[in-house]
Amino acid sequence: MGNTLIKKNTREERVKKFLISIGVLFAFIIFNLWYSGKLSELNKIVQNPKLQAFTIVLLAILIEGFSFILIGSLISGTIEVLIPEEKFKKLFSQNRFVSAITGSFLGFLFPVCSCGQIPVSRRLIKKGIPTSGGISYLLATAIINPITLFSTYLAFSSGKIVFGRFLIAFICSVFIGILISPENKGEILKEYEEEIHDENLKKFEKIFIHSTNDFLIMGKYLIIGATIASLFSTFISRDVFISIAKNRIFSILSMQILSIILSLCSYADAFVASSFTYLPPISKIIFMISGPMMNISLIIFYFSAFKAKFVKKLLISLFFTILILGIIGSFIIGG
C-alpha cells in the first residue's frame, strides 16, 4: 500500500509539473507577442476554421460526457452504499456463461451511456459479481438499454437495424465476457484510495463522497480522451473513409475505425450513422457497436480504471470480434 501511494503521489506531481510548464510556456508566448507588437496575430490563429472546429467538437464531447459521467457516478455511489453485496451475488449465477448473459441485460436496470458505464461496472465487480458478468455489463450496457434502442429506432425507423444492433452487441459482450474474464477481480481492477471511515456519516453523504471520487477520477481522463478524439475528428477527413467504404470488408472496417475516432455518445450515435446513406446496413450497425465499446475516450477510461494487461487483452479481443461479426452479418443481412 505504501509503495502504491508513493507511486500515485509521484505520478500526480509529474502531472502538476507538466501542467505548470504548459501554463508558463503559454504565458511566455502571450508576453512575447505583446512585447513585439504582434498580439493581433493571435486573433488570426483563433479564427482558424480548423481550430474553431476542434473547439466545437471538444466542447460538445465534454459537455455531453461530463453529464453522463455524473449520472454514472451517482448510480455507482448509490450501488456502493445502498445495495448489499449479497443482493448481487444472488442475482448472478457463478456459471460464467449465465453470468455473462445476465450482465449484458443489466443495462435495463442500470442504463448509462458509454461515458458512465465504467464507474458502474467497477462498482459491480467490487461488489462481488462474477467478472464475466461485470465485463459483459461494461460492454453491453451503453447499447442494450431502452434509451439507446429507442433512439436507434427513431433514427432509422427500422426494427431490423435495432435488432441487428442489439443482437451483435449481445453476442459480442457475452463472448468477450466469457473469453477474457479471470476468476480473481484483482487481475482486472486498479485500486483507488476511496474508503470512507467515518461511520457517523449519513447514507446520502456517503453516496455523495463515493460519487465525487468516481466523477473526479473519470473526469480528468475524459478531458484527455476528448482532446485526442477531437484532434482526430477535426484533422482526419471523412473522405478517406468514404473512398474505401465501397468494398464489403473495407466498408465495415472503415466505419469501425471511424466510430472509434469520433467517440460519440451511444444515445446519439444512431443519428450520425443514419446520415451515411451510401453505406450498407451492416456497416452502420458496426459503427454503432464499436464506438460505445471502444472509442478513444473509452480507451483512456479503460486504462484509468482497469489494469493495463487486462485492457490490452480487452481491446484486441473486441476489435477482431466486432470485425468478424460484422463480416458474418454482411453475408446474412446483405451488404
C-alpha positions in Angstrom: 0.0 0.0 0.0 2.8 2.4 0.9 4.5 1.9 -2.5 1.2 2.4 -4.3 0.7 5.7 -2.5 4.2 6.8 -3.3 3.8 5.9 -7.0 0.4 7.7 -7.1 1.9 10.9 -5.5 4.9 10.8 -7.8 2.6 10.5 -10.9 0.4 13.4 -9.7 3.4 15.5 -9.1 4.6 14.9 -12.6 1.2 15.8 -14.0 1.2 19.0 -12.0 4.7 20.0 -13.1 3.7 19.3 -16.7 0.6 21.5 -16.5 2.6 24.3 -14.8 5.2 24.1 -17.5 2.5 24.3 -20.2 1.0 27.3 -18.4 4.3 29.1 -18.1 5.1 28.4 -21.8 1.7 29.8 -22.9 2.2 32.9 -20.7 5.6 33.4 -22.2 4.2 33.2 -25.8 1.5 35.7 -25.0 4.0 38.1 -23.4 6.4 37.8 -26.3 3.6 38.5 -28.8 2.5 41.6 -26.8 6.1 42.9 -26.4 6.8 42.5 -30.1 3.5 44.2 -31.0 2.2 41.1 -32.8 -0.6 40.3 -30.3 -3.1 40.8 -33.1 -1.6 37.7 -34.8 -3.2 35.7 -32.0 -6.7 36.7 -33.3 -5.9 35.2 -36.7 -4.9 31.9 -35.1 -8.1 31.9 -33.0 -10.2 32.4 -36.1 -8.7 29.5 -38.0 -11.6 27.2 -39.1 -9.8 24.0 -38.1 -9.1 25.4 -34.6 -12.8 26.5 -34.3 -14.0 23.1 -35.4 -11.7 21.4 -32.9 -13.0 23.7 -30.1 -16.7 22.9 -31.0 -16.1 19.2 -31.1 -14.1 19.2 -27.9 -16.8 21.2 -26.0 -19.6 19.0 -27.4 -17.8 15.9 -26.1 -17.0 17.4 -22.7 -20.5 18.9 -22.1 -22.1 15.6 -23.1 -19.5 13.4 -21.4 -19.5 15.1 -18.1 -23.2 15.0 -17.7 -23.3 11.2 -18.3 -20.2 10.6 -16.1 -22.1 12.4 -13.3 -25.1 10.1 -13.8 -22.9 7.0 -13.9 -21.0 8.2 -10.8 -24.3 8.8 -8.9 -25.5 5.3 -9.8 -22.1 3.9 -8.8 -22.2 5.6 -5.4 -25.8 4.5 -4.8 -24.9 0.9 -5.6 -21.9 1.0 -3.2 -23.9 2.5 -0.2 -27.5 1.1 -0.6 -27.2 -2.3 -2.2 -25.6 -5.0 -0.1 -23.1 -7.3 -1.8 -25.3 -10.4 -1.1 -28.0 -9.0 -3.3 -25.8 -9.0 -6.3 -24.4 -12.4 -5.5 -27.9 -13.8 -5.5 -28.7 -12.0 -8.8 -25.7 -13.5 -10.6 -25.0 -17.2 -11.2 -21.5 -18.4 -10.6 -21.6 -20.0 -14.1 -19.5 -17.8 -16.4 -21.9 -18.2 -19.3 -25.1 -17.4 -17.4 -23.4 -14.6 -15.6 -22.3 -13.0 -18.8 -25.8 -13.2 -20.2 -27.2 -11.6 -17.0 -24.6 -8.8 -17.2 -25.5 -8.0 -20.8 -29.1 -7.3 -19.8 -28.3 -5.3 -16.7 -28.4 -2.1 -18.7 -32.2 -2.3 -18.4 -31.7 -1.9 -14.6 -28.8 0.5 -14.6 -29.0 2.3 -18.0 -26.0 4.5 -18.7 -24.3 5.6 -21.9 -20.7 4.8 -22.8 -19.5 7.8 -20.7 -20.9 6.4 -17.5 -20.6 2.7 -17.8 -17.1 2.3 -16.3 -17.7 3.6 -12.7 -20.8 1.5 -12.5 -19.2 -1.7 -13.8 -16.2 -1.2 -11.5 -18.6 -0.9 -8.6 -20.5 -4.0 -9.6 -17.3 -6.1 -9.8 -16.1 -4.7 -6.5 -19.5 -5.8 -5.0 -18.6 -9.3 -5.9 -20.5 -10.2 -9.1 -18.6 -12.7 -11.3 -16.0 -11.0 -13.6 -17.7 -12.3 -16.7 -20.9 -10.5 -15.7 -19.1 -7.3 -15.0 -17.3 -7.3 -18.3 -20.4 -8.1 -20.3 -22.2 -5.3 -18.5 -19.3 -3.0 -19.2 -19.6 -3.7 -22.9 -23.3 -4.1 -23.4 -25.0 -1.5 -21.1 -24.4 1.5 -23.4 -26.2 -0.3 -26.2 -28.6 -2.8 -24.6 -30.7 -0.3 -22.7 -34.1 1.2 -23.5 -32.8 4.7 -24.2 -30.2 3.7 -26.8 -32.5 1.1 -28.5 -35.4 3.7 -28.8 -33.0 6.4 -30.2 -31.8 3.9 -32.8 -35.4 3.2 -33.8 -36.1 6.9 -34.1 -33.0 7.4 -36.2 -33.7 4.6 -38.7 -37.4 3.7 -38.3 -36.3 0.2 -38.8 -36.8 -2.7 -36.5 -34.2 -4.7 -38.5 -31.4 -2.1 -37.6 -32.4 -2.1 -33.9 -32.5 -5.9 -33.7 -29.2 -6.1 -35.6 -27.5 -3.7 -33.2 -29.0 -5.4 -30.2 -28.0 -8.9 -31.3 -24.4 -8.1 -32.3 -23.9 -6.2 -29.1 -25.3 -9.1 -27.1 -23.2 -11.8 -28.8 -20.0 -9.6 -28.6 -20.4 -8.7 -24.9 -21.2 -12.3 -23.8 -18.4 -13.8 -25.9 -15.8 -11.3 -24.6 -17.1 -11.7 -21.0 -16.5 -15.4 -21.1 -13.3 -15.3 -23.2 -11.2 -12.9 -21.1 -12.7 -12.9 -17.6 -10.4 -14.1 -14.8 -11.6 -15.7 -11.6 -9.9 -13.0 -9.5 -11.2 -9.5 -9.8 -7.8 -8.3 -8.6 -6.5 -9.1 -12.0 -8.9 -6.5 -13.5 -9.4 -3.6 -11.2 -7.0 -0.8 -10.3 -7.3 0.2 -6.7 -8.3 3.7 -5.7 -8.0 5.5 -2.4 -11.7 6.0 -1.8 -12.6 4.3 1.5 -15.0 6.1 3.9 -14.0 5.5 7.5 -16.5 7.8 9.3 -19.4 5.6 10.3 -21.4 8.7 11.6 -21.9 9.9 8.0 -25.5 9.7 6.7 -26.2 7.4 3.7 -26.7 10.3 1.2 -23.3 11.8 2.4 -21.6 8.5 1.7 -23.2 8.3 -1.7 -22.0 11.9 -2.4 -18.5 11.1 -1.4 -18.3 7.9 -3.5 -19.9 9.6 -6.5 -17.5 12.6 -6.2 -14.5 10.2 -6.1 -15.6 8.4 -9.2 -16.5 11.6 -11.0 -13.2 13.3 -10.4 -11.2 10.1 -11.4 -13.2 9.6 -14.6 -13.5 13.4 -15.4 -9.8 14.0 -15.8 -9.5 11.2 -18.2 -12.5 12.4 -20.1 -10.6 15.6 -20.8 -7.6 13.7 -22.2 -9.7 11.3 -24.3 -12.0 14.1 -25.6 -8.9 16.2 -26.7 -7.4 13.2 -28.6 -10.8 12.3 -30.2 -11.4 16.0 -31.2 -7.9 16.2 -32.8 -8.6 13.0 -34.9 -12.1 14.1 -35.7 -11.0 17.6 -36.9 -7.9 16.8 -38.8 -8.7 13.4 -40.4 -11.0 13.8 -43.4 -14.1 11.6 -43.6 -13.5 11.4 -47.3 -10.7 9.0 -46.6 -13.2 6.5 -45.1 -15.9 7.2 -47.7 -13.5 6.3 -50.5 -12.7 2.9 -49.1 -16.3 2.1 -48.0 -17.3 0.7 -51.4 -15.8 -2.7 -50.6 -17.8 -5.0 -48.3 -15.0 -5.7 -45.7 -13.4 -2.2 -46.0 -16.8 -0.7 -45.5 -17.1 -2.4 -42.2 -13.5 -1.8 -41.1 -13.6 1.9 -42.1 -16.8 2.5 -40.1 -15.4 0.6 -37.2 -12.3 2.8 -37.1 -14.3 6.0 -37.7 -16.6 5.2 -34.7 -13.5 4.7 -32.5 -12.2 8.1 -33.6 -15.4 10.1 -33.3 -16.2 8.9 -29.8 -19.9 9.6 -30.0 -22.3 9.1 -27.2 -24.3 5.9 -27.6 -27.6 7.8 -27.1 -26.9 9.9 -30.2 -24.6 7.9 -32.5 -27.6 6.4 -34.4 -28.5 9.8 -35.8 -24.9 10.1 -37.2 -24.9 6.6 -38.5 -28.2 7.2 -40.3 -26.6 10.0 -42.3 -24.2 7.6 -44.0 -26.8 6.9 -46.7 -24.2 5.5 -49.1 -23.3 2.6 -46.7 -24.9 -0.8 -46.3 -26.9 -1.5 -43.1 -24.3 -3.8 -41.5 -21.6 -1.1 -41.7 -23.9 1.4 -39.9 -24.6 -1.3 -37.2 -20.9 -1.9 -36.7 -20.4 1.9 -36.4 -23.0 1.8 -33.6 -21.4 -1.2 -31.9 -17.7 -0.3 -32.0 -18.0 3.3 -30.8 -19.8 2.6 -27.5 -17.5 -0.3 -26.7 -14.0 1.0 -27.6 -13.8 4.6 -28.7 -10.8 6.8 -28.0 -12.3 8.4 -24.9 -13.3 5.0 -23.6 -9.8 3.5 -24.2 -8.3 6.3 -22.0 -11.0 5.5 -19.4 -10.2 1.8 -19.5 -6.6 2.3 -18.7 -7.5 4.6 -15.8 -9.9 2.2 -14.2 -8.5 -1.3 -15.1 -5.1 -2.9 -15.2 -3.1 -2.4 -18.4 -2.7 -6.1 -19.2 -6.5 -6.7 -19.0 -7.2 -3.6 -21.1 -4.9 -4.7 -23.9 -6.5 -8.1 -24.0 -9.9 -6.5 -23.9 -9.2 -4.1 -26.8 -7.6 -6.7 -29.1 -10.4 -9.2 -28.5 -13.1 -6.6 -29.0 -11.7 -5.2 -32.2 -11.4 -8.5 -34.0 -14.7 -9.9 -32.6 -16.6 -6.9 -33.8 -14.9 -7.1 -37.2 -15.6 -10.8 -37.7 -19.2 -10.4 -36.5 -19.6 -7.6 -39.0 -18.3 -9.7 -41.9 -20.6 -12.6 -40.9 -23.5 -10.2 -40.6 -22.8 -8.8 -44.1 -23.5 -12.2 -45.6 -26.6 -12.8 -43.5 -28.4 -9.5 -44.0 -26.6 -8.4 -47.1 -24.0 -5.6 -47.8 
